[in-house]
Amino acid sequence: MLIFHGLALISASKYNIGDIKYLWFIQIILGLIASYYLGSGFWLWALGFRIMHIIYGTWILFKYDR
């Protein structure tokens, strides 16, 4: 799911700000790592969908909301 979410972010980056490329890159990398380490998929999913979105959202907030 992380890989597909990363691919969806690639598609959405055409119509969005250019900074989204970092998020889709991280999502795809985490998805590939999760496909290799099958036992730790939950923790990588939590890192990708929860923590990375919070970090990315905070970064975008401070970058554009000044």
CHARMM internal coordinates of N, CA and C (Angstrom, degrees):
IC EDIT
DIST 1 N 1 CA 1.4374
DIST 1 CA 1 C 1.5198
ANGL 1 N 1 CA 1 C 111.86
DIST 1 C 2 N 1.3100
ANGL 1 CA 1 C 2 N 116.87
DIHE 1 N 1 CA 1 C 2 N -33.03
DIST 2 N 2 CA 1.4570
ANGL 1 C 2 N 2 CA 119.06
DIHE 1 CA 1 C 2 N 2 CA 177.30
DIST 2 CA 2 C 1.5212
ANGL 2 N 2 CA 2 C 111.62
DIHE 1 C 2 N 2 CA 2 C -64.63
DIST 2 C 3 N 1.3239
ANGL 2 CA 2 C 3 N 116.54
DIHE 2 N 2 CA 2 C 3 N -37.54
DIST 3 N 3 CA 1.4582
ANGL 2 C 3 N 3 CA 120.03
DIHE 2 CA 2 C 3 N 3 CA 178.43
DIST 3 CA 3 C 1.5225
ANGL 3 N 3 CA 3 C 110.37
DIHE 2 C 3 N 3 CA 3 C -65.38
DIST 3 C 4 N 1.3226
ANGL 3 CA 3 C 4 N 116.88
DIHE 3 N 3 CA 3 C 4 N -45.33
DIST 4 N 4 CA 1.4656
ANGL 3 C 4 N 4 CA 119.80
DIHE 3 CA 3 C 4 N 4 CA -179.71
DIST 4 CA 4 C 1.5284
ANGL 4 N 4 CA 4 C 111.61
DIHE 3 C 4 N 4 CA 4 C -66.72
DIST 4 C 5 N 1.3103
ANGL 4 CA 4 C 5 N 116.62
DIHE 4 N 4 CA 4 C 5 N -34.80
DIST 5 N 5 CA 1.4647
ANGL 4 C 5 N 5 CA 119.65
DIHE 4 CA 4 C 5 N 5 CA 176.21
DIST 5 CA 5 C 1.5279
ANGL 5 N 5 CA 5 C 110.01
DIHE 4 C 5 N 5 CA 5 C -66.35
DIST 5 C 6 N 1.3188
ANGL 5 CA 5 C 6 N 116.83
DIHE 5 N 5 CA 5 C 6 N -39.88
DIST 6 N 6 CA 1.4568
ANGL 5 C 6 N 6 CA 120.44
DIHE 5 CA 5 C 6 N 6 CA 176.01
DIST 6 CA 6 C 1.5216
ANGL 6 N 6 CA 6 C 111.86
DIHE 5 C 6 N 6 CA 6 C -62.84
DIST 6 C 7 N 1.3363
ANGL 6 CA 6 C 7 N 117.06
DIHE 6 N 6 CA 6 C 7 N -39.97
DIST 7 N 7 CA 1.4639
ANGL 6 C 7 N 7 CA 120.37
DIHE 6 CA 6 C 7 N 7 CA 177.02
DIST 7 CA 7 C 1.5201
ANGL 7 N 7 CA 7 C 111.78
DIHE 6 C 7 N 7 CA 7 C -66.43
DIST 7 C 8 N 1.3184
ANGL 7 CA 7 C 8 N 117.07
DIHE 7 N 7 CA 7 C 8 N -36.00
DIST 8 N 8 CA 1.4668
ANGL 7 C 8 N 8 CA 120.19
DIHE 7 CA 7 C 8 N 8 CA 176.14
DIST 8 CA 8 C 1.5283
ANGL 8 N 8 CA 8 C 110.79
DIHE 7 C 8 N 8 CA 8 C -66.97
DIST 8 C 9 N 1.3212
ANGL 8 CA 8 C 9 N 117.18
DIHE 8 N 8 CA 8 C 9 N -35.49
DIST 9 N 9 CA 1.4567
ANGL 8 C 9 N 9 CA 120.20
DIHE 8 CA 8 C 9 N 9 CA 176.45
DIST 9 CA 9 C 1.5233
ANGL 9 N 9 CA 9 C 111.84
DIHE 8 C 9 N 9 CA 9 C -67.91
DIST 9 C 10 N 1.3252
ANGL 9 CA 9 C 10 N 117.10
DIHE 9 N 9 CA 9 C 10 N -33.34
DIST 10 N 10 CA 1.4647
ANGL 9 C 10 N 10 CA 120.16
DIHE 9 CA 9 C 10 N 10 CA 174.53
DIST 10 CA 10 C 1.5197
ANGL 10 N 10 CA 10 C 109.62
DIHE 9 C 10 N 10 CA 10 C -62.35
DIST 10 C 11 N 1.3183
ANGL 10 CA 10 C 11 N 116.35
DIHE 10 N 10 CA 10 C 11 N -44.69
DIST 11 N 11 CA 1.4616
ANGL 10 C 11 N 11 CA 120.53
DIHE 10 CA 10 C 11 N 11 CA 179.31
DIST 11 CA 11 C 1.5269
ANGL 11 N 11 CA 11 C 111.18
DIHE 10 C 11 N 11 CA 11 C -64.44
DIST 11 C 12 N 1.3152
ANGL 11 CA 11 C 12 N 117.42
DIHE 11 N 11 CA 11 C 12 N -39.30
DIST 12 N 12 CA 1.4583
ANGL 11 C 12 N 12 CA 121.19
DIHE 11 CA 11 C 12 N 12 CA -178.77
DIST 12 CA 12 C 1.5255
ANGL 12 N 12 CA 12 C 112.08
DIHE 11 C 12 N 12 CA 12 C -75.69
DIST 12 C 13 N 1.3216
ANGL 12 CA 12 C 13 N 117.42
DIHE 12 N 12 CA 12 C 13 N -20.06
DIST 13 N 13 CA 1.4637
ANGL 12 C 13 N 13 CA 119.40
DIHE 12 CA 12 C 13 N 13 CA -177.52
DIST 13 CA 13 C 1.5225
ANGL 13 N 13 CA 13 C 112.48
DIHE 12 C 13 N 13 CA 13 C -69.57
DIST 13 C 14 N 1.3191
ANGL 13 CA 13 C 14 N 117.71
DIHE 13 N 13 CA 13 C 14 N -16.38
DIST 14 N 14 CA 1.4583
ANGL 13 C 14 N 14 CA 120.54
DIHE 13 CA 13 C 14 N 14 CA 176.60
DIST 14 CA 14 C 1.5233
ANGL 14 N 14 CA 14 C 111.17
DIHE 13 C 14 N 14 CA 14 C -67.18
DIST 14 C 15 N 1.3201
ANGL 14 CA 14 C 15 N 116.69
DIHE 14 N 14 CA 14 C 15 N -29.95
DIST 15 N 15 CA 1.4589
ANGL 14 C 15 N 15 CA 122.24
DIHE 14 CA 14 C 15 N 15 CA -175.10
DIST 15 CA 15 C 1.5202
ANGL 15 N 15 CA 15 C 112.51
DIHE 14 C 15 N 15 CA 15 C -110.87
DIST 15 C 16 N 1.3120
ANGL 15 CA 15 C 16 N 117.60
DIHE 15 N 15 CA 15 C 16 N 12.99
DIST 16 N 16 CA 1.4508
ANGL 15 C 16 N 16 CA 122.27
DIHE 15 CA 15 C 16 N 16 CA -174.16
DIST 16 CA 16 C 1.5244
ANGL 16 N 16 CA 16 C 109.25
DIHE 15 C 16 N 16 CA 16 C -129.48
DIST 16 C 17 N 1.3209
ANGL 16 CA 16 C 17 N 116.42
DIHE 16 N 16 CA 16 C 17 N -175.87
DIST 17 N 17 CA 1.4524
ANGL 16 C 17 N 17 CA 120.81
DIHE 16 CA 16 C 17 N 17 CA 178.06
DIST 17 CA 17 C 1.5275
ANGL 17 N 17 CA 17 C 109.58
DIHE 16 C 17 N 17 CA 17 C -68.03
DIST 17 C 18 N 1.2899
ANGL 17 CA 17 C 18 N 116.72
DIHE 17 N 17 CA 17 C 18 N 158.51
DIST 18 N 18 CA 1.4526
ANGL 17 C 18 N 18 CA 121.14
DIHE 17 CA 17 C 18 N 18 CA -176.54
DIST 18 CA 18 C 1.5129
ANGL 18 N 18 CA 18 C 114.96
DIHE 17 C 18 N 18 CA 18 C -73.82
DIST 18 C 19 N 1.3180
ANGL 18 CA 18 C 19 N 117.50
DIHE 18 N 18 CA 18 C 19 N -12.34
DIST 19 N 19 CA 1.4617
ANGL 18 C 19 N 19 CA 120.39
DIHE 18 CA 18 C 19 N 19 CA -176.75
DIST 19 CA 19 C 1.5181
ANGL 19 N 19 CA 19 C 113.64
DIHE 18 C 19 N 19 CA 19 C -75.87
DIST 19 C 20 N 1.3072
ANGL 19 CA 19 C 20 N 117.69
DIHE 19 N 19 CA 19 C 20 N -7.28
DIST 20 N 20 CA 1.4606
ANGL 19 C 20 N 20 CA 120.55
DIHE 19 CA 19 C 20 N 20 CA -178.18
DIST 20 CA 20 C 1.5294
ANGL 20 N 20 CA 20 C 111.40
DIHE 19 C 20 N 20 CA 20 C -74.02
DIST 20 C 21 N 1.3471
ANGL 20 CA 20 C 21 N 116.87
DIHE 20 N 20 CA 20 C 21 N -13.03
DIST 21 N 21 CA 1.4556
ANGL 20 C 21 N 21 CA 119.80
DIHE 20 CA 20 C 21 N 21 CA -178.41
DIST 21 CA 21 C 1.5240
ANGL 21 N 21 CA 21 C 112.03
DIHE 20 C 21 N 21 CA 21 C -64.26
DIST 21 C 22 N 1.3156
ANGL 21 CA 21 C 22 N 117.88
DIHE 21 N 21 CA 21 C 22 N -28.61
DIST 22 N 22 CA 1.4562
ANGL 21 C 22 N 22 CA 119.72
DIHE 21 CA 21 C 22 N 22 CA 177.88
DIST 22 CA 22 C 1.5215
ANGL 22 N 22 CA 22 C 111.16
DIHE 21 C 22 N 22 CA 22 C -69.41
DIST 22 C 23 N 1.3176
ANGL 22 CA 22 C 23 N 116.66
DIHE 22 N 22 CA 22 C 23 N -38.25
DIST 23 N 23 CA 1.4573
ANGL 22 C 23 N 23 CA 120.02
DIHE 22 CA 22 C 23 N 23 CA -179.20
DIST 23 CA 23 C 1.5208
ANGL 23 N 23 CA 23 C 111.15
DIHE 22 C 23 N 23 CA 23 C -68.76
DIST 23 C 24 N 1.3467
ANGL 23 CA 23 C 24 N 118.09
DIHE 23 N 23 CA 23 C 24 N -43.67
DIST 24 N 24 CA 1.4618
ANGL 23 C 24 N 24 CA 117.67
DIHE 23 CA 23 C 24 N 24 CA -179.19
DIST 24 CA 24 C 1.5122
ANGL 24 N 24 CA 24 C 111.76
DIHE 23 C 24 N 24 CA 24 C -68.23
DIST 24 C 25 N 1.3210
ANGL 24 CA 24 C 25 N 117.08
DIHE 24 N 24 CA 24 C 25 N -32.49
DIST 25 N 25 CA 1.4589
ANGL 24 C 25 N 25 CA 119.77
DIHE 24 CA 24 C 25 N 25 CA 177.21
DIST 25 CA 25 C 1.5270
ANGL 25 N 25 CA 25 C 110.72
DIHE 24 C 25 N 25 CA 25 C -63.99
DIST 25 C 26 N 1.3270
ANGL 25 CA 25 C 26 N 116.79
DIHE 25 N 25 CA 25 C 26 N -45.44
DIST 26 N 26 CA 1.4650
ANGL 25 C 26 N 26 CA 121.05
DIHE 25 CA 25 C 26 N 26 CA 179.63
DIST 26 CA 26 C 1.5259
ANGL 26 N 26 CA 26 C 110.79
DIHE 25 C 26 N 26 CA 26 C -64.96
DIST 26 C 27 N 1.3390
ANGL 26 CA 26 C 27 N 117.23
DIHE 26 N 26 CA 26 C 27 N -40.14
DIST 27 N 27 CA 1.4594
ANGL 26 C 27 N 27 CA 120.60
DIHE 26 CA 26 C 27 N 27 CA 179.96
DIST 27 CA 27 C 1.5307
ANGL 27 N 27 CA 27 C 111.15
DIHE 26 C 27 N 27 CA 27 C -62.30
DIST 27 C 28 N 1.3203
ANGL 27 CA 27 C 28 N 117.06
DIHE 27 N 27 CA 27 C 28 N -43.87
DIST 28 N 28 CA 1.4626
ANGL 27 C 28 N 28 CA 119.89
DIHE 27 CA 27 C 28 N 28 CA -179.18
DIST 28 CA 28 C 1.5250
ANGL 28 N 28 CA 28 C 110.96
DIHE 27 C 28 N 28 CA 28 C -68.06
DIST 28 C 29 N 1.3212
ANGL 28 CA 28 C 29 N 117.30
DIHE 28 N 28 CA 28 C 29 N -40.76
DIST 29 N 29 CA 1.4762
ANGL 28 C 29 N 29 CA 120.22
DIHE 28 CA 28 C 29 N 29 CA 178.08
DIST 29 CA 29 C 1.5271
ANGL 29 N 29 CA 29 C 110.47
DIHE 28 C 29 N 29 CA 29 C -62.59
DIST 29 C 30 N 1.3248
ANGL 29 CA 29 C 30 N 117.31
DIHE 29 N 29 CA 29 C 30 N -44.54
DIST 30 N 30 CA 1.4685
ANGL 29 C 30 N 30 CA 119.87
DIHE 29 CA 29 C 30 N 30 CA 178.32
DIST 30 CA 30 C 1.5238
ANGL 30 N 30 CA 30 C 111.16
DIHE 29 C 30 N 30 CA 30 C -64.24
DIST 30 C 31 N 1.3280
ANGL 30 CA 30 C 31 N 117.86
DIHE 30 N 30 CA 30 C 31 N -36.27
DIST 31 N 31 CA 1.4590
ANGL 30 C 31 N 31 CA 120.88
DIHE 30 CA 30 C 31 N 31 CA 176.48
DIST 31 CA 31 C 1.5119
ANGL 31 N 31 CA 31 C 112.50
DIHE 30 C 31 N 31 CA 31 C -64.89
DIST 31 C 32 N 1.3146
ANGL 31 CA 31 C 32 N 117.02
DIHE 31 N 31 CA 31 C 32 N -39.12
DIST 32 N 32 CA 1.4656
ANGL 31 C 32 N 32 CA 120.15
DIHE 31 CA 31 C 32 N 32 CA 177.32
DIST 32 CA 32 C 1.5255
ANGL 32 N 32 CA 32 C 111.42
DIHE 31 C 32 N 32 CA 32 C -68.64
DIST 32 C 33 N 1.3166
ANGL 32 CA 32 C 33 N 116.86
DIHE 32 N 32 CA 32 C 33 N -38.23
DIST 33 N 33 CA 1.4708
ANGL 32 C 33 N 33 CA 120.07
DIHE 32 CA 32 C 33 N 33 CA 176.15
DIST 33 CA 33 C 1.5218
ANGL 33 N 33 CA 33 C 110.04
DIHE 32 C 33 N 33 CA 33 C -65.29
DIST 33 C 34 N 1.3458
ANGL 33 CA 33 C 34 N 117.24
DIHE 33 N 33 CA 33 C 34 N -40.69
DIST 34 N 34 CA 1.4637
ANGL 33 C 34 N 34 CA 120.72
DIHE 33 CA 33 C 34 N 34 CA 179.97
DIST 34 CA 34 C 1.5263
ANGL 34 N 34 CA 34 C 111.45
DIHE 33 C 34 N 34 CA 34 C -66.87
DIST 34 C 35 N 1.3283
ANGL 34 CA 34 C 35 N 117.78
DIHE 34 N 34 CA 34 C 35 N -30.09
DIST 35 N 35 CA 1.4645
ANGL 34 C 35 N 35 CA 119.09
DIHE 34 CA 34 C 35 N 35 CA 177.77
DIST 35 CA 35 C 1.5238
ANGL 35 N 35 CA 35 C 111.62
DIHE 34 C 35 N 35 CA 35 C -73.47
DIST 35 C 36 N 1.3119
ANGL 35 CA 35 C 36 N 117.03
DIHE 35 N 35 CA 35 C 36 N -22.38
DIST 36 N 36 CA 1.4631
ANGL 35 C 36 N 36 CA 120.31
DIHE 35 CA 35 C 36 N 36 CA 177.45
DIST 36 CA 36 C 1.5276
ANGL 36 N 36 CA 36 C 111.40
DIHE 35 C 36 N 36 CA 36 C -84.89
DIST 36 C 37 N 1.3295
ANGL 36 CA 36 C 37 N 116.78
DIHE 36 N 36 CA 36 C 37 N -44.09
DIST 37 N 37 CA 1.4667
ANGL 36 C 37 N 37 CA 122.18
DIHE 36 CA 36 C 37 N 37 CA 178.90
DIST 37 CA 37 C 1.5292
ANGL 37 N 37 CA 37 C 108.30
DIHE 36 C 37 N 37 CA 37 C -101.08
DIST 37 C 38 N 1.2987
ANGL 37 CA 37 C 38 N 117.16
DIHE 37 N 37 CA 37 C 38 N 87.60
DIST 38 N 38 CA 1.4626
ANGL 37 C 38 N 38 CA 121.46
DIHE 37 CA 37 C 38 N 38 CA -173.45
DIST 38 CA 38 C 1.5238
ANGL 38 N 38 CA 38 C 113.17
DIHE 37 C 38 N 38 CA 38 C -66.81
DIST 38 C 39 N 1.2976
ANGL 38 CA 38 C 39 N 118.70
DIHE 38 N 38 CA 38 C 39 N -29.18
DIST 39 N 39 CA 1.4561
ANGL 38 C 39 N 39 CA 121.09
DIHE 38 CA 38 C 39 N 39 CA -178.26
DIST 39 CA 39 C 1.5211
ANGL 39 N 39 CA 39 C 114.20
DIHE 38 C 39 N 39 CA 39 C -74.51
DIST 39 C 40 N 1.3067
ANGL 39 CA 39 C 40 N 117.44
DIHE 39 N 39 CA 39 C 40 N -21.16
DIST 40 N 40 CA 1.4531
ANGL 39 C 40 N 40 CA 119.93
DIHE 39 CA 39 C 40 N 40 CA -176.88
DIST 40 CA 40 C 1.5236
ANGL 40 N 40 CA 40 C 112.16
DIHE 39 C 40 N 40 CA 40 C -107.48
DIST 40 C 41 N 1.3105
ANGL 40 CA 40 C 41 N 117.67
DIHE 40 N 40 CA 40 C 41 N 23.39
DIST 41 N 41 CA 1.4555
ANGL 40 C 41 N 41 CA 121.48
DIHE 40 CA 40 C 41 N 41 CA -178.32
DIST 41 CA 41 C 1.5177
ANGL 41 N 41 CA 41 C 113.57
DIHE 40 C 41 N 41 CA 41 C -62.67
DIST 41 C 42 N 1.3282
ANGL 41 CA 41 C 42 N 116.88
DIHE 41 N 41 CA 41 C 42 N -37.18
DIST 42 N 42 CA 1.4641
ANGL 41 C 42 N 42 CA 120.22
DIHE 41 CA 41 C 42 N 42 CA -179.65
DIST 42 CA 42 C 1.5232
ANGL 42 N 42 CA 42 C 111.50
DIHE 41 C 42 N 42 CA 42 C -62.37
DIST 42 C 43 N 1.3330
ANGL 42 CA 42 C 43 N 116.19
DIHE 42 N 42 CA 42 C 43 N -43.58
DIST 43 N 43 CA 1.4598
ANGL 42 C 43 N 43 CA 119.58
DIHE 42 CA 42 C 43 N 43 CA -177.50
DIST 43 CA 43 C 1.5233
ANGL 43 N 43 CA 43 C 111.59
DIHE 42 C 43 N 43 CA 43 C -70.76
DIST 43 C 44 N 1.3180
ANGL 43 CA 43 C 44 N 116.71
DIHE 43 N 43 CA 43 C 44 N -35.74
DIST 44 N 44 CA 1.4614
ANGL 43 C 44 N 44 CA 119.13
DIHE 43 CA 43 C 44 N 44 CA 176.20
DIST 44 CA 44 C 1.5185
ANGL 44 N 44 CA 44 C 110.68
DIHE 43 C 44 N 44 CA 44 C -70.29
DIST 44 C 45 N 1.3336
ANGL 44 CA 44 C 45 N 116.50
DIHE 44 N 44 CA 44 C 45 N -34.30
DIST 45 N 45 CA 1.4551
ANGL 44 C 45 N 45 CA 120.23
DIHE 44 CA 44 C 45 N 45 CA 176.29
DIST 45 CA 45 C 1.5362
ANGL 45 N 45 CA 45 C 109.74
DIHE 44 C 45 N 45 CA 45 C -65.08
DIST 45 C 46 N 1.3139
ANGL 45 CA 45 C 46 N 116.32
DIHE 45 N 45 CA 45 C 46 N -43.78
DIST 46 N 46 CA 1.4656
ANGL 45 C 46 N 46 CA 120.04
DIHE 45 CA 45 C 46 N 46 CA 177.47
DIST 46 CA 46 C 1.5283
ANGL 46 N 46 CA 46 C 110.64
DIHE 45 C 46 N 46 CA 46 C -62.71
DIST 46 C 47 N 1.3162
ANGL 46 CA 46 C 47 N 116.86
DIHE 46 N 46 CA 46 C 47 N -39.82
DIST 47 N 47 CA 1.4628
ANGL 46 C 47 N 47 CA 119.95
DIHE 46 CA 46 C 47 N 47 CA 177.59
DIST 47 CA 47 C 1.5207
ANGL 47 N 47 CA 47 C 110.68
DIHE 46 C 47 N 47 CA 47 C -65.38
DIST 47 C 48 N 1.3136
ANGL 47 CA 47 C 48 N 117.82
DIHE 47 N 47 CA 47 C 48 N -43.16
DIST 48 N 48 CA 1.4552
ANGL 47 C 48 N 48 CA 121.55
DIHE 47 CA 47 C 48 N 48 CA -176.97
DIST 48 CA 48 C 1.5046
ANGL 48 N 48 CA 48 C 114.35
DIHE 47 C 48 N 48 CA 48 C -72.22
DIST 48 C 49 N 1.3318
ANGL 48 CA 48 C 49 N 116.36
DIHE 48 N 48 CA 48 C 49 N -46.82
DIST 49 N 49 CA 1.4576
ANGL 48 C 49 N 49 CA 119.21
DIHE 48 CA 48 C 49 N 49 CA -174.23
DIST 49 CA 49 C 1.5151
ANGL 49 N 49 CA 49 C 113.80
DIHE 48 C 49 N 49 CA 49 C -88.10
DIST 49 C 50 N 1.2806
ANGL 49 CA 49 C 50 N 118.93
DIHE 49 N 49 CA 49 C 50 N -28.93
DIST 50 N 50 CA 1.4594
ANGL 49 C 50 N 50 CA 120.48
DIHE 49 CA 49 C 50 N 50 CA -177.61
DIST 50 CA 50 C 1.5245
ANGL 50 N 50 CA 50 C 111.74
DIHE 49 C 50 N 50 CA 50 C -98.59
DIST 50 C 51 N 1.3028
ANGL 50 CA 50 C 51 N 115.26
DIHE 50 N 50 CA 50 C 51 N -63.77
DIST 51 N 51 CA 1.4529
ANGL 50 C 51 N 51 CA 119.43
DIHE 50 CA 50 C 51 N 51 CA -170.56
DIST 51 CA 51 C 1.5307
ANGL 51 N 51 CA 51 C 111.82
DIHE 50 C 51 N 51 CA 51 C -69.95
DIST 51 C 52 N 1.3350
ANGL 51 CA 51 C 52 N 117.31
DIHE 51 N 51 CA 51 C 52 N -42.65
DIST 52 N 52 CA 1.4629
ANGL 51 C 52 N 52 CA 118.89
DIHE 51 CA 51 C 52 N 52 CA -179.05
DIST 52 CA 52 C 1.5206
ANGL 52 N 52 CA 52 C 111.85
DIHE 51 C 52 N 52 CA 52 C -66.89
DIST 52 C 53 N 1.3398
ANGL 52 CA 52 C 53 N 118.23
DIHE 52 N 52 CA 52 C 53 N -35.20
DIST 53 N 53 CA 1.4543
ANGL 52 C 53 N 53 CA 119.61
DIHE 52 CA 52 C 53 N 53 CA 177.31
DIST 53 CA 53 C 1.5317
ANGL 53 N 53 CA 53 C 111.73
DIHE 52 C 53 N 53 CA 53 C -69.23
DIST 53 C 54 N 1.3108
ANGL 53 CA 53 C 54 N 116.71
DIHE 53 N 53 CA 53 C 54 N -35.15
DIST 54 N 54 CA 1.4662
ANGL 53 C 54 N 54 CA 119.73
DIHE 53 CA 53 C 54 N 54 CA 176.95
DIST 54 CA 54 C 1.5285
ANGL 54 N 54 CA 54 C 110.21
DIHE 53 C 54 N 54 CA 54 C -68.29
DIST 54 C 55 N 1.3201
ANGL 54 CA 54 C 55 N 117.00
DIHE 54 N 54 CA 54 C 55 N -44.72
DIST 55 N 55 CA 1.4625
ANGL 54 C 55 N 55 CA 120.42
DIHE 54 CA 54 C 55 N 55 CA 178.53
DIST 55 CA 55 C 1.5248
ANGL 55 N 55 CA 55 C 110.38
DIHE 54 C 55 N 55 CA 55 C -64.10
DIST 55 C 56 N 1.3295
ANGL 55 CA 55 C 56 N 117.09
DIHE 55 N 55 CA 55 C 56 N -45.22
DIST 56 N 56 CA 1.4600
ANGL 55 C 56 N 56 CA 120.80
DIHE 55 CA 55 C 56 N 56 CA -179.47
DIST 56 CA 56 C 1.5276
ANGL 56 N 56 CA 56 C 111.13
DIHE 55 C 56 N 56 CA 56 C -64.56
DIST 56 C 57 N 1.3198
ANGL 56 CA 56 C 57 N 117.34
DIHE 56 N 56 CA 56 C 57 N -42.72
DIST 57 N 57 CA 1.4557
ANGL 56 C 57 N 57 CA 120.80
DIHE 56 CA 56 C 57 N 57 CA 178.79
DIST 57 CA 57 C 1.5167
ANGL 57 N 57 CA 57 C 112.55
DIHE 56 C 57 N 57 CA 57 C -63.91
DIST 57 C 58 N 1.3221
ANGL 57 CA 57 C 58 N 117.22
DIHE 57 N 57 CA 57 C 58 N -39.00
DIST 58 N 58 CA 1.4560
ANGL 57 C 58 N 58 CA 121.21
DIHE 57 CA 57 C 58 N 58 CA 177.10
DIST 58 CA 58 C 1.5234
ANGL 58 N 58 CA 58 C 110.87
DIHE 57 C 58 N 58 CA 58 C -66.76
DIST 58 C 59 N 1.3238
ANGL 58 CA 58 C 59 N 116.53
DIHE 58 N 58 CA 58 C 59 N -40.66
DIST 59 N 59 CA 1.4597
ANGL 58 C 59 N 59 CA 120.94
DIHE 58 CA 58 C 59 N 59 CA 178.42
DIST 59 CA 59 C 1.5255
ANGL 59 N 59 CA 59 C 111.24
DIHE 58 C 59 N 59 CA 59 C -63.19
DIST 59 C 60 N 1.3265
ANGL 59 CA 59 C 60 N 117.02
DIHE 59 N 59 CA 59 C 60 N -44.63
DIST 60 N 60 CA 1.4692
ANGL 59 C 60 N 60 CA 121.21
DIHE 59 CA 59 C 60 N 60 CA 178.89
DIST 60 CA 60 C 1.5335
ANGL 60 N 60 CA 60 C 110.20
DIHE 59 C 60 N 60 CA 60 C -66.28
DIST 60 C 61 N 1.3226
ANGL 60 CA 60 C 61 N 117.57
DIHE 60 N 60 CA 60 C 61 N -38.38
DIST 61 N 61 CA 1.4478
ANGL 60 C 61 N 61 CA 120.59
DIHE 60 CA 60 C 61 N 61 CA 178.19
DIST 61 CA 61 C 1.5210
ANGL 61 N 61 CA 61 C 111.89
DIHE 60 C 61 N 61 CA 61 C -59.68
DIST 61 C 62 N 1.3185
ANGL 61 CA 61 C 62 N 115.97
DIHE 61 N 61 CA 61 C 62 N -48.79
DIST 62 N 62 CA 1.4556
ANGL 61 C 62 N 62 CA 119.00
DIHE 61 CA 61 C 62 N 62 CA -178.96
DIST 62 CA 62 C 1.5254
ANGL 62 N 62 CA 62 C 112.67
DIHE 61 C 62 N 62 CA 62 C -73.64
DIST 62 C 63 N 1.3143
ANGL 62 CA 62 C 63 N 117.13
DIHE 62 N 62 CA 62 C 63 N -24.84
DIST 63 N 63 CA 1.4584
ANGL 62 C 63 N 63 CA 119.37
DIHE 62 CA 62 C 63 N 63 CA -179.54
DIST 63 CA 63 C 1.5277
ANGL 63 N 63 CA 63 C 111.41
DIHE 62 C 63 N 63 CA 63 C -76.12
DIST 63 C 64 N 1.3491
ANGL 63 CA 63 C 64 N 118.28
DIHE 63 N 63 CA 63 C 64 N -41.71
DIST 64 N 64 CA 1.4501
ANGL 63 C 64 N 64 CA 121.14
DIHE 63 CA 63 C 64 N 64 CA -172.38
DIST 64 CA 64 C 1.5248
ANGL 64 N 64 CA 64 C 114.72
DIHE 63 C 64 N 64 CA 64 C -107.62
DIST 64 C 65 N 1.3052
ANGL 64 CA 64 C 65 N 118.71
DIHE 64 N 64 CA 64 C 65 N -13.58
DIST 65 N 65 CA 1.4580
ANGL 64 C 65 N 65 CA 120.96
DIHE 64 CA 64 C 65 N 65 CA -177.12
DIST 65 CA 65 C 1.5231
ANGL 65 N 65 CA 65 C 110.55
DIHE 64 C 65 N 65 CA 65 C -105.66
DIST 65 C 66 N 1.3004
ANGL 65 CA 65 C 66 N 115.71
DIHE 65 N 65 CA 65 C 66 N 66.92
DIST 66 N 66 CA 1.4672
ANGL 65 C 66 N 66 CA 119.79
DIHE 65 CA 65 C 66 N 66 CA 178.00
DIST 66 CA 66 C 1.4812
ANGL 66 N 66 CA 66 C 110.23
DIHE 65 C 66 N 66 CA 66 C -118.65
END
COOR INIT
IC SEED 1 N 1 CA 1 C
IC BUILD
